[in-house]
Amino acid sequence: MHTDMNHFEIVSQSLTGLRPADEQTFDSINFLADSLQTVRKTHPRLAGVEFSPQVKALIEQESLLAIS
């Protein structure tokens, strides 16, 4: 089981090239996305918080890989 910080580290390392963007990366992104949704619902002032453009690009990459 990964902690929130582990998920952050996995995604961060994938973005910087220290590790490949693999299934574990996408699992971590999905976990963090679920956490972000919870925060948005709990704290309406944070409703506009979203992932960085780099993480969004990884999410798009995952979608493209799933299609192929």
Secondary structure as the mmCIF struct_conf table of DSSP 4:
data_model
#
loop_
_struct_conf.conf_type_id
_struct_conf.id
_struct_conf.beg_label_comp_id
_struct_conf.beg_label_asym_id
_struct_conf.beg_label_seq_id
_struct_conf.end_label_comp_id
_struct_conf.end_label_asym_id
_struct_conf.end_label_seq_id
HELX_RH_AL_P HELX_RH_AL_P1 ASP A 4 THR A 16
TURN_TY1_P TURN_TY1_P1 GLY A 17 GLY A 17
BEND BEND1 LEU A 18 ARG A 19
HELX_RH_AL_P HELX_RH_AL_P2 GLU A 23 THR A 42
HELX_RH_3T_P HELX_RH_3T_P1 PRO A 44 LEU A 46
TURN_TY1_P TURN_TY1_P2 ALA A 47 GLY A 48
HELX_RH_AL_P HELX_RH_AL_P3 PRO A 53 ILE A 67
#
